[in-house]
Amino acid sequence: MNFHDLIVKRRSIRRYTGDPISAEDVKLIFEAGLLAPSSKNQRSCRFIAVDDPETIQKLAECKPAGARPIANCSLAIVIGSDTTLSEPWIEDASIAATLMQVQITQLDLGSCWIQVRGRDHSDGISAEQYVRDLLGIPDHIGILCILSVGHPDEERPLQNVDKLCWDHVHIEKWHAGE
Ligand SMILES: Cc1cc2nc3c(=O)[nH]c(=O)nc-3n(C[C@H](O)[C@H](O)[C@H](O)COP(=O)(O)O)c2cc1C
């Protein structure tokens, strides 16, 4: 599949069959994250692969809404970054997450980005703190998101290239009113 077809095919997949993901596919997914570019080539990203069902259920409770896709995934990937290595750690981790999602699509698997950074778990406890405590992640690792990954149990339409927001693209300078 060429790259354009791949990014047209990529959709957030939130329902999974529960079948395991092969070790070869898991390796390719992590290779995509580890191959991602990073600021000053600091390779700040850190990943935690979770396939223990009990821990997966707990990760699905990291925030009150929007984290349910984790509950039925086969693999949850917590994506963070060493904030002492990279001031733009959020960008480093975002690029890694995106490349991993594209690789996941290429493998005919599905994934969904579950936002952790900046979200609340409950009163006074951030989703980030909840995940940090659950997995023993040290304070200097910022936690961006969790990718829920699995074999798709839903069909999503391809992205519609005819409905792209071309008005978001400005030519040569910003055109007021657009
Ligand atoms: C930064 C970011 C945060 C997101 N957070 C969540 C989330 O917490 N839960 C969720 O179900 N989807 C989440 N998504 C997925 C978006 O809802 C999804 O990408 C968007 O609706 C477009 O749909 P598509 O991915 O199928 O093209 C997130 C996506 C991004 C890029």
The ligand as an SDF file (V2000), in Angstrom:
LIG
                    3D

 31 33  0  0  0  0  0  0  0  0999 V2000
   -4.3460   14.6030   20.4270 C   0  0  0  0  0  0  0  0  0  0  0  0
   -5.4660   13.5980   20.2480 C   0  0  0  0  0  0  0  0  0  0  0  0
   -6.1950   13.1900   21.3490 C   0  0  0  0  0  0  0  0  0  0  0  0
   -7.2020   12.2270   21.2130 C   0  0  0  0  0  0  0  0  0  0  0  0
   -7.8240   11.7600   22.3220 N   0  0  0  0  0  0  0  0  0  0  0  0
   -8.7620   10.7790   22.1940 C   0  0  0  0  0  0  0  0  0  0  0  0
   -9.3420   10.1920   23.3500 C   0  0  0  0  0  0  0  0  0  0  0  0
   -8.9880   10.5070   24.4880 O   0  0  0  0  0  0  0  0  0  0  0  0
  -10.2810    9.2250   23.1720 N   0  0  0  0  0  0  0  0  0  0  0  0
  -10.6850    8.8100   21.9140 C   0  0  0  0  0  0  0  0  0  0  0  0
  -11.5570    7.9300   21.8290 O   0  0  0  0  0  0  0  0  0  0  0  0
  -10.1210    9.3410   20.7890 N   0  0  0  0  0  0  0  0  0  0  0  0
   -9.1710   10.2980   20.9030 C   0  0  0  0  0  0  0  0  0  0  0  0
   -8.5540   10.8070   19.7930 N   0  0  0  0  0  0  0  0  0  0  0  0
   -8.9660   10.3470   18.4470 C   0  0  0  0  0  0  0  0  0  0  0  0
   -9.7700   11.4440   17.7180 C   0  0  0  0  0  0  0  0  0  0  0  0
  -11.0540   11.5310   18.3080 O   0  0  0  0  0  0  0  0  0  0  0  0
   -9.8500   11.0900   16.2140 C   0  0  0  0  0  0  0  0  0  0  0  0
   -8.5430   11.0870   15.6820 O   0  0  0  0  0  0  0  0  0  0  0  0
  -10.6940   12.0840   15.4490 C   0  0  0  0  0  0  0  0  0  0  0  0
  -12.0450   12.0020   15.8540 O   0  0  0  0  0  0  0  0  0  0  0  0
  -10.6410   11.8360   13.9360 C   0  0  0  0  0  0  0  0  0  0  0  0
  -11.0650   10.5140   13.6370 O   0  0  0  0  0  0  0  0  0  0  0  0
  -10.1050    9.5070   12.8600 P   0  0  0  0  0  0  0  0  0  0  0  0
   -8.8840    9.2760   13.6960 O   0  0  0  0  0  0  0  0  0  0  0  0
  -10.9170    8.2590   12.6700 O   0  0  0  0  0  0  0  0  0  0  0  0
   -9.7260   10.1360   11.5450 O   0  0  0  0  0  0  0  0  0  0  0  0
   -7.5250   11.7240   19.9140 C   0  0  0  0  0  0  0  0  0  0  0  0
   -6.7830   12.1470   18.8050 C   0  0  0  0  0  0  0  0  0  0  0  0
   -5.7490   13.0460   18.9740 C   0  0  0  0  0  0  0  0  0  0  0  0
   -4.9140   13.4380   17.7670 C   0  0  0  0  0  0  0  0  0  0  0  0
  1  2  1  0
  2  3  1  0
  2 30  2  0
  3  4  2  0
  4  5  1  0
  4 28  1  0
  5  6  2  0
  6  7  1  0
  6 13  1  0
  7  8  2  0
  7  9  1  0
  9 10  1  0
 10 11  2  0
 10 12  1  0
 12 13  2  0
 13 14  1  0
 14 15  1  0
 14 28  1  0
 15 16  1  0
 16 17  1  0
 16 18  1  0
 18 19  1  0
 18 20  1  0
 20 21  1  0
 20 22  1  0
 22 23  1  0
 23 24  1  0
 24 25  2  0
 24 26  1  0
 24 27  1  0
 28 29  2  0
 29 30  1  0
 30 31  1  0
M  END
$$$$
